[in-house]
Every structure is written in C-alpha cells, then in structure tokens.
Amino acid sequence: MKIVIVEDSRLARQELRTLLAAIPDAEIVGEAAELAAARETIERLQPELLLLDVELPGATGFDLLDQLDHVPLVVFTTAYDQHALAAFERNALDYLLKPIAPDRLEAALAKARERLRPPPASAAPVTVKGADDMVFLRDGERCWFVRLGDIAGFEATGNYAQAWFNGQRPLIHRTLTSLEERLDPQLFFRASRSHLINLRWVQAIAPWHNDGYRVTLRDGHEVEVSRRQAKLLRERLEL
C-alpha cells in the first residue's frame, strides 16, 4: 500500500514512520510538511493512501484536498477532535487522534486494504440507469416514482444523499459514490465530493475560486465544481 504522509511536525512524521515500519504492506513513498509540496508530491506519486494532518502551515488538510486532481484514500491525523465531522463529510476513511495508538493505525490501514481490494471476478455488473429510466424513491412515509432525467442532481448528506426534483428533496439511503456507479456518466457528472449534477439541467457556468466553476441549474440550484473536476467538465461539454 503506497502511502504519503502530510504533516508539518518532524517528530510526528517520525512517529508515523516508526508505526508504519511495523506494518509489512505499508510503503511510505513520500512526505510533505506544507500544502504546495504536498500537492506536488501526491500528484506525482499517485499514492493509494494519504495520512493527512488537519492543521498545516497557513492552510488546512481540507484546503489540500480541494486542490488535488488525484484524491487517494484519506486518513486524517490530528490532535484536535473538533474537525471529525468535517473529515467524514469529505468521505475520510478514518480520523486518528494524536498520539496515535498502533492498533488504531492498523485498523485504519485494514479499512484501506478492504477499500482497495478489487471486487470478485464473479461479481454481477452494475446496471446503469439512463435519463428515461423510472426510479422509485422513498423517504419515511412518502414515496415517488420519478423519471431519472427529471432529477436535477444529488447532494451528499453524511453517508446518504438527497435528490432534487420538482421542489422535493427526499433522502436516499445510498452514498453519492454508490449512486454515481449506477447512473449514466453521460447524464450525471460528479461536480465535487458533495454533488452529482444532471448535465441536461445546466443553465449557466461561471468561473469560480481555485480555478473551479459555479454551475447554475435550471431549478435554481448553484453548485461549485472543484478545480480537479473543472477540466473534466470542459471536456464533457465542449464540441
């Protein structure tokens, strides 16, 4: 498992190196102490796992994730517990408090191994749904039968997602990633970690901060497209 450590404390980096040395399949391929060097290291080495401190010099680990084109699995390492909710909203694999216990680090790497394990060859292929497919949605006691093309987008809400259609926002008990795997990629675009948008509903696109875009949908929703996805969006929509 190829790992990059992003940590501004030299002693903390040494502690992680020592802990990882006891884990046979843990290979540290790079380290960085601040945002710019971390971004370059990750894009160049393409690690499978990132051990990321929340507090970096003049920035945060969240700022780094927003600037990456390649986002590996992420385990946050920090002395503060108040960032845990934000970390898991970013689909962090784990959140380790310093001083890091060896068993907690091993448990985090076990999660990474499971996530990186390829699916069985016998696994049934996922059926991709297109614009004309009808989908059944249920939120509590309310139910809807909706044409997929009439859904403007989906927004992550913790480990679930909300669908946008006809002024409704039902909660779907699926992650945004699992929804993305089931939807036609020519119809729905992953604008960011938090949003899937229906490209047929795009009304306007404007430049936004960090070289991203702000997309306005026909139903009035405005969605920020991260820098790493902006290039893909241009390629998808250009002639």
matplotlib code that plots the C-alpha trace (Angstrom):
import matplotlib.pyplot as plt

x = [0.0, 1.6, 1.4, 2.2, 2.5, 1.5, 2.4, 4.2, 5.7, 9.0, 8.6, 5.0, 6.3, 9.0, 6.4, 4.3, 7.3, 8.1, 4.5, 4.2, 7.5, 5.8, 3.1, 4.5, 2.5, 2.8, 5.2, 5.9, 6.6, 6.7, 6.3, 5.5, 5.2, 3.1, 0.4, 2.3, 4.8, 2.1, 0.1, 3.1, 4.1, 0.6, 0.1, 3.5, 3.5, -0.3, -0.4, -3.2, -3.4, -2.8, -2.1, -3.1, -2.8, -5.7, -3.6, -0.9, 1.2, -1.2, -3.7, -5.7, -5.8, -9.2, -7.6, -5.2, -8.0, -9.8, -6.7, -5.9, -6.6, -5.9, -7.5, -6.4, -8.0, -7.6, -6.9, -6.8, -4.2, -4.7, -4.5, -8.0, -11.3, -13.5, -12.7, -14.1, -17.5, -16.0, -13.5, -16.2, -18.2, -15.2, -15.5, -12.4, -11.6, -10.7, -9.8, -6.9, -6.2, -2.6, -0.7, -1.7, -2.2, -0.6, -3.9, -5.9, -3.4, -3.6, -7.4, -7.3, -5.0, -7.3, -10.1, -7.9, -7.0, -10.6, -11.4, -8.5, -9.3, -10.6, -14.2, -14.6, -14.5, -17.9, -19.5, -22.6, -22.2, -24.0, -26.9, -26.5, -29.7, -30.3, -32.5, -35.7, -35.5, -38.0, -36.7, -38.6, -37.7, -38.9, -38.2, -40.1, -43.8, -43.5, -42.9, -42.1, -41.8, -39.6, -38.0, -34.3, -33.9, -36.2, -33.8, -31.6, -29.0, -28.0, -26.3, -24.3, -25.7, -23.4, -23.4, -26.7, -27.8, -30.7, -32.3, -33.5, -36.7, -39.9, -39.1, -38.6, -35.5, -36.0, -33.2, -31.8, -30.1, -27.1, -23.8, -23.1, -20.4, -22.8, -25.3, -22.6, -21.8, -25.5, -26.1, -25.2, -22.0, -23.1, -26.0, -24.8, -21.5, -19.6, -19.1, -17.5, -17.4, -20.8, -22.7, -23.8, -25.5, -27.6, -25.8, -29.1, -30.1, -27.1, -28.2, -25.0, -21.4, -19.2, -15.5, -15.1, -12.3, -9.4, -9.8, -13.2, -16.6, -20.0, -22.8, -26.4, -29.1, -32.5, -34.2, -32.0, -29.5, -26.0, -23.2, -19.4, -17.3, -13.9, -10.7, -9.9, -13.3, -13.4, -11.2, -13.4, -16.5, -15.0, -14.1, -17.6, -19.3, -17.0, -17.7]
y = [0.0, 3.2, 6.0, 9.7, 11.5, 15.1, 16.5, 19.7, 18.3, 16.5, 14.5, 13.5, 12.3, 10.3, 8.7, 7.7, 6.2, 4.2, 2.9, 2.1, 0.2, -2.5, -3.0, -5.2, -3.9, -0.2, 1.6, 5.3, 6.7, 10.4, 13.0, 16.8, 19.4, 22.1, 22.4, 23.2, 20.4, 18.0, 18.8, 18.2, 15.0, 13.5, 14.3, 13.0, 9.8, 8.9, 7.2, 4.9, 6.3, 9.8, 10.3, 13.9, 16.4, 18.8, 21.8, 22.8, 26.0, 28.7, 26.1, 23.0, 19.5, 20.3, 23.0, 20.5, 18.0, 20.8, 21.4, 17.8, 16.2, 12.7, 12.1, 8.9, 7.3, 9.7, 9.1, 12.3, 12.6, 15.4, 16.5, 18.0, 16.2, 19.2, 18.5, 14.9, 15.8, 17.8, 15.0, 12.3, 14.7, 14.6, 10.7, 10.3, 6.6, 7.3, 10.0, 9.4, 11.5, 12.1, 10.5, 7.7, 4.3, 1.5, -0.6, 2.4, 2.9, -0.7, -0.6, 2.4, 0.6, -2.5, -0.3, 0.9, -2.6, -3.5, -0.5, -1.2, -4.8, -5.5, -6.9, -10.6, -11.6, -13.2, -10.0, -9.1, -6.0, -2.9, -1.9, 1.7, 3.8, 6.5, 9.5, 7.6, 5.1, 5.4, 5.2, 4.6, 6.8, 6.6, 8.9, 7.9, 7.6, 9.5, 7.8, 9.0, 7.3, 9.7, 9.8, 9.9, 12.7, 14.9, 14.8, 17.9, 16.4, 14.7, 16.2, 14.2, 14.3, 12.4, 8.8, 9.4, 11.6, 13.9, 14.0, 17.3, 17.2, 19.3, 21.1, 17.8, 16.7, 13.1, 11.4, 8.3, 5.7, 5.4, 7.2, 9.6, 7.2, 4.3, 6.4, 7.5, 3.9, 3.3, 6.4, 7.1, 9.1, 10.9, 12.2, 12.7, 14.4, 14.3, 18.0, 17.6, 15.2, 16.6, 16.8, 14.9, 17.1, 16.3, 17.9, 18.4, 20.7, 23.0, 26.5, 28.6, 28.1, 30.9, 30.9, 30.4, 30.4, 28.0, 27.6, 25.9, 26.7, 27.7, 25.9, 27.1, 24.5, 25.2, 24.7, 27.5, 25.3, 26.6, 24.0, 24.6, 22.4, 21.7, 22.5, 18.9, 18.3, 21.6, 20.2, 17.0, 19.2, 21.3, 18.1, 16.7, 19.8, 21.1, 20.4]
z = [0.0, -1.2, 1.5, 1.5, 4.9, 5.1, 8.5, 9.4, 12.6, 12.0, 15.2, 14.2, 10.8, 12.6, 14.8, 11.8, 10.1, 13.2, 13.5, 9.8, 9.8, 11.8, 9.1, 6.3, 3.4, 4.3, 1.9, 2.5, -0.9, 0.1, 2.8, 2.9, 5.5, 3.8, 1.2, -2.1, -1.6, -0.6, -3.7, -5.9, -4.1, -4.3, -8.0, -8.9, -6.9, -7.0, -3.6, -2.5, 1.0, 2.4, 6.1, 6.5, 9.3, 9.6, 10.6, 8.0, 7.9, 6.6, 5.4, 6.3, 5.1, 3.7, 1.5, 0.2, -0.8, -2.6, -4.8, -5.8, -9.1, -7.8, -4.4, -2.7, 0.4, 3.3, 7.0, 9.0, 11.8, 14.3, 17.9, 17.7, 17.6, 16.5, 12.8, 12.8, 11.4, 8.5, 7.9, 7.5, 5.3, 3.0, 3.0, 5.1, 5.8, 9.4, 11.9, 14.3, 17.3, 18.4, 20.0, 17.5, 19.0, 16.9, 17.0, 15.7, 12.8, 11.9, 12.0, 9.6, 7.2, 7.4, 6.1, 3.3, 2.3, 2.2, 0.1, -2.3, -2.7, -6.3, -6.5, -7.1, -10.8, -10.3, -9.1, -11.1, -13.2, -12.0, -14.3, -15.3, -15.4, -18.1, -18.5, -19.4, -16.6, -13.9, -10.3, -7.1, -4.1, -0.6, 2.4, 5.5, 4.7, 1.3, -2.0, -5.5, -8.9, -10.9, -14.4, -13.8, -16.4, -14.3, -11.3, -11.4, -9.1, -5.9, -2.8, -0.2, 3.3, 5.6, 4.3, 2.4, -0.5, -1.3, -4.7, -6.3, -8.4, -8.6, -5.4, -3.5, -1.6, -0.4, 1.5, -0.2, 1.8, -0.5, -0.7, -3.5, -4.8, -5.0, -6.8, -9.3, -10.1, -11.0, -13.1, -16.8, -16.7, -19.9, -17.9, -14.4, -13.6, -10.3, -9.7, -6.3, -3.4, -2.4, -5.7, -8.7, -11.3, -14.3, -17.3, -19.1, -16.4, -16.6, -17.4, -16.9, -15.9, -14.4, -13.3, -9.5, -7.0, -7.1, -10.9, -10.5, -11.8, -10.4, -12.2, -12.2, -12.8, -14.3, -11.0, -9.4, -7.6, -7.7, -7.4, -7.1, -9.4, -7.8, -9.7, -10.3, -11.9, -13.9, -16.6, -16.9, -17.2, -20.0, -21.9, -21.4, -22.6, -25.4, -29.0]

ax = plt.figure().add_subplot(projection="3d")
ax.plot(x, y, z, "-o")
ax.set_aspect("equal")
plt.show()
